[in-house]
């Protein structure tokens, strides 16, 4: 029997545990309705103590009877996981995979016939519930399965639905995106130090500026050009800086970098390690 309230999270690492926290803090699920797995006994004990949920070393036990089975292991561990649970998942359950670069078709091939699979690509800000995930349906997943997966993932941040062939682009833009912002932050912090600011003050200035700018773009629904023009006065400091960035080809570098990330995502999906 499938319990419509039960959610199993197979592989409670950073993203998996963030999902546990989001589901519980929102009240969408209670502790007795969530099962999670880990590879080490001490991690299992930690999950039980910290969240009060059922935790186990057995993926098969956790997945049994769960309406939503979330696969949150690393891609290289997916084959072993599916070998353990694949034949025990039934079509009345929904499988939601957040394993990067693993297609729904590959997952479906390791499950019983007709099991609905939904695939998502969340990013690391999901761990502070400010992430965003691309979501797509496999061959057997319909509106009900997508709705269930989206509602679960909404506790980690925003969700956008896309066809599966767009997930490589989402991987390149938002999946890898936090690293681009971290690199930019690092460069700006170093610039502040060059100009005589302490590392502590420069870091605080840069991080808060990035956070505030993102919040302004999101909450006020501003176009980036609109915000940039608002800050850029004729003959002022900002336009002098932007000229240097444009002369250095920063915009083209980002276009090329993100395209390269998408190409690599496709290579990984094709099994080219």
Helices and strands as residue ranges (DSSP letters): E 3-10, H 14-25, G 31-33, E 34-37, H 41-51, E 54-56, H 59-63, E 66-71, G 75-77, H 78-85, G 86-88, E 94-97, H 104-108, E 116-121, G 124-128, E 131-137, H 143-153, E 157-161, G 164-166, H 167-170, I 171-175, H 177-194, H 199-219, H 224-231, H 237-247, H 250-269
